[in-house]
Amino acid sequence: MREVKKKPVGPIYTVAITWLLYACFFPLYKLWHFIVAILVTIIIWSISKKIFKPQIIYVEEPEPEPVSYGAEVDAIIAEGRLAQSEMGRLYASIKDNNIRTKINQLMQISDKIVQNAIDNPDNVPQIKKFLNYYLPTTIKLLNAYDRMSDQGIEGANISGSMNRIEAMLDTAVEAFKKQLDSLFANQALDIETDIEVMNAMLAREGLAGGDFNKKK
């Protein structure tokens, strides 16, 4: 919904009626007659603008058409959004600030992994593996932590499990970072190849290093 201010037509009608009445009851054949009429009109216009306020209406904006990146990538993005939503819920539910910090890190990294599928469709199989096991397993453990933290009691099983999950989250954060980094392996190889080719061309043309200065 978009808010739009609709200008009132009342002042326009008021000015028109003012001129009509003025013409009926007062002369309009000398310059000062018109000057007086204009001054009266300005006064009436100012008053009517205060009386007739702009009308605020709400315009329904059309929903933007969803962008499609292909069936496989669209499915990854949809699954990633569901995971982000669930981790956001867990972030709000869990009170431990240390756990919340780790959840926030996991959300940021996993979102980058999912978005990578848009720019690099060749990484889809690798990202699918991440979405099919690593991310849902992490969310499953976070749900377990959330349930146990709601019990309000300390016991060997509850405390031990919660401590192990907390330790696992450190491992998960590092694993997620490595997963994201691995998605750029091919790109890094392409960059290295481009650099080697560029250096070879510059050397062949005498444009690299000291050779360039000598040629000048």
N, C-alpha and C positions, 0 to 999 in steps of 0.2 A: 504494500500500500504506500502511495506517495501523497503527501499533503500539498494541496494546491490552493492558493488564495484567488478567489474569483472576485474581480472588481465589481462593485455595485453599480447598477444603472440609475439608481435614485437621484444622484447629483445631476446627471445629464437631463433627466426629465424635469427636475426642479428649475434648472437654468432655462430650459425651453419655456416652461410655464411663466417664469419671471419675465422674460422678454415679451411674451404674448400679453400678459396683464399690463406690463409697463406701456406697451404700444397702444393698448386700449384706453388707458386713463391719463397718459402723459404725452406731451408733444415730442416728436422726434424729427425736427426739421432744422435744428441748429447743432453746431458742433458740441457745445457744452451739454446739450440734451443727451447726446450719445456718450459723452464722458461720464455723466451722472448714471446713465443706464449701465455702463460698464462697471462702475464702482459698486453699484447695487448688486450687480451680477456676481462680482468677486466676493462680496460679503455673504450672499446667499449660498454660493458655491462652498465657501469655507464652513458655513454652518451645516449644510447638508452632508458634507463629508464626515463630520463628527456624528451625525445622526445615522447615516447609512454606512455601516461597517462592512469591510470585505468579508465575503462568505468563504469559510474554509470547507473545502470538499476533499474527499479522499478518492484518488484514482487507482484502480486496480492495475498494477503493472504486470505485463505478461512474464511468465516464467521463462528464464533463458533456456534455450535448448541445450540439453546435456552434450558435452563434447565426447565423442567416441574415439578411442585409440586402438580399436580392434577388440575382438571378443576376449582374448587371453589377457590383455593388459587391463581392460575394463573390469574383468573379474578380480584381478589382483588389487586394483584400486578400491573396489567395493569391499573386499575382504579386509583390506588395510583400514578402511574407515570404521568397520565394525570393531576391529581390534583396538583402534584408537579410542572409540567410544567406551569400550569396556575398561580400558586402562584409565581413562578419565574418571569413570565411576569409582574405580578402586582408589585412585588418588584422593578423591573427595571423601571416601569412606574411611580409609586408614589414617590414623591420627599420628603415627610415628613419623617425625620429620625426616629422619634418615631414610626410611623406606620411601617416603614421598619423593625425596630428592632422586632416588634411584629410579623410581617409576617415571619421573619427568625425563630423565636421561634416556630411558628405554623408549619412551614415546617419541622423543625427538629423532633418535637414531632410526627406529623402525619406520617412521614416516619418510625419512630420506631414502631408506632401502626400497620402500614401496614406490615412491616417486621416480626412482631410477628406472623403473620399467617403462616409463613414458619415453625417456630419451634414449634408452638402450634396450630395445625389445629382445636382443640376443641374450640378455641376462634373465629373461623370464623363467627358465627352468631352475636357475639358482635361487631366484626370489621365491618361487613356488615352494621349494624345499624349506626355506626359512618360514614361510607362512603356514605350511602344513604341519610343522613339528616344533621348531624352536620358539616361535612367538606364542602359539597356543599353549604350549607346555609351561612357558613362563607365566602366562595369564592364569593358568590353572593353579600354579603354586601360589600366586598372589591372592587368588580367591581363597585358598586354604588358609593363608596367613590372616586374611581379613576375617574369616569365620572364627579362627582360634582367638584372635585378639578381642573379639566380641564376647568371649566367655566370661571375662572378668575374674578368672582364677589362674593361679600359677601351679603347674604340675610338671612332673618330669617329661611326660609325653608332649604336652602343649609347648612348654618353654623350649624343649630340645628341638622340636620341629620348627618353631618360629626362628630359632637361632640358625638352624641349618638353611632355612629359606633365605634369611637375610644374607648369609654368607654366599649363597648361590647367586644372589642378585648382583654381587660384585663381579662374579664370573660371567654372568649374563651380559652385563654392560660391556665388558671387554670383548666378549664373543660377538656381540652385535656390532661393535666398532670394527672388528676384523672382517665381519661379513660385509659391511659397507665398503671397507677398503678393497676387499677382493673383487667387488663389482667394477672397480676401475683398473683391473689388471690389464685387460685388452687395450683400454684407452692409453694407459701408461706405456704399453709396448708400441702402440702406434706413434706416440709422441717421441719415444726414443728413436724409432726408425726415421721419423721426419727430421729429427735433429742430426742424425748420422748422415742422411742424404744431403741436408743443407750444408753441413760442414765439408762433405766431400766435394760438392759443387763449388763452394767458396774457395777451397784449396785449389781445385782444378783451374779456376779462373784467376787465381792469384789475388783473391780478395780477402784472404784469411790472415789474421795476425800481421806479422812483420812484412810478409810478401806484399800486402796491399800498400804499405808505406813506400816500399822500394819501387813499385810500379808507378806510383805517383811521381 
